[in-house]
Amino acid sequence: MSGERRLPDGLRPETLAVRSALPPSQHGENSEALFLTTAYVQPDAETSARKFSNSEDFTYSRTSNPTVRSLEARLAALEGTEAAIATSTGMSAILLLGMGVLKAGDHVVCSRSVFGSTINLFAKEFAKFGVETTFVSQTDLTEWRAAIRPTTKLLFAETPTNPLTEVCDIRALADIAHGAGAILAVDNTYSTPALQRPAEMGADIVMHSATKYMDGQGRVMAGALCGPNSLIRDVFGPILRTVGMTLAPFNAWVVLKGLETLALRMKAQSEQALAVARWLEAQPEVDHVYYPSLASHPQHELAMRQQSGQGGAVLSFDLRADTPEAARAAAFHVIDSTRVLSIATNLGDTKSIITHPATTSHGRLTEVQRQAAGIGQGLIRLAVGLEHVDDITDDLLRGLSTLTIR
Ligand SMILES: *Cc1c(COP(=O)(O)O)cnc(C)c1O
């Protein structure tokens, strides 16, 4: 082949999502190759010795793999960060984050509304190693400021949250973190870089469960951290190589191809979710709809500013009922009356998913904790997919129109 063609600077995100990757192999494949190999053959011992001393070279797939490297290049390009490191799941990305920036005696400030396993990881697992976490309000900045200690090293936020779609101010949290000599990490799973780019708003690390919208079709588990070389290459890279929360090449390839349609999917699914949210607001059986694009959302303006004017694909709604028992019966009736939506506890799929948070994702909380978190028995979460929007509302109407319990 003649000289290698390099992508020009200044390409737009839609182009980067399709084009950012390692150069093709000697065969010139147009679709990025899937390198299913654990080892890499070296031409001689001298070269082998050189490659083993340079972590950028391919030697063994726990430490690096060309398909995984292509995904990392594409993720960094989309988040607008210097680098990215892929991990086996979203949770192992947060584990890697903690192992990289925390040690015994350090302190973390984290929103109370983040993903349930994230709370467990900080409150239980990291606590075993002498790291203390203070959980604060998702939206009240004074609580974040008040929680800061001299030992605070990390602020961890997720926005919007599940299932109530509460939005926090990334720029304001970055300022609080930096004023305290700490870093801000933002879980960007829900919005993805197609809608929200936390690094542009001052976040030091952007974390992903690529299991959700990045794959986008509910096939594989994957995670990532995106950020500067000083953290990704110099801090997290050596830990991942030792600890081995490595992403499998096949999973990396699936997510890499998923990213090519990410912007289209996020736009389409957000538009569908808004249409469903507006329809739900007009149903007499529905008490309240939680969705950032609705004017009734308490952080509507902030959300629209941070999320490229889109609400994302997840919404929740509360059914009218007089007692928690009646509310649960009504929610179960609406869920069980569906014939198209998937009854499951996941999101980020082309298939719409309907969930009862109080008995699934938030089922292990006590009723008092659930009430405090605003997750009642009548709450239903909907992760809107790509079916025709009228088939989604028709499916919800099957249950809403036959509700007898009040
Ligand atoms: C699913 C999820 C995670 C965990 O990711 P896994 O890939 O399931 O490990 C973390 N944060 C958010 C917001 C999620 O939705």
The ligand as an ORCA input file, in Angstrom:
! r2SCAN-3c Opt
* xyz 0 1
  C     -25.986     -0.353     33.692
  C     -25.369      0.832     34.332
  C     -24.146      0.740     34.998
  C     -23.409     -0.571     35.148
  O     -22.985     -1.051     33.911
  P     -22.784     -2.623     33.608
  O     -22.311     -2.589     32.191
  O     -24.110     -3.281     33.806
  O     -21.759     -3.112     34.554
  C     -23.606      1.893     35.544
  N     -24.249      3.077     35.445
  C     -25.431      3.201     34.805
  C     -26.076      4.529     34.724
  C     -26.035      2.090     34.236
  O     -27.225      2.216     33.633
*
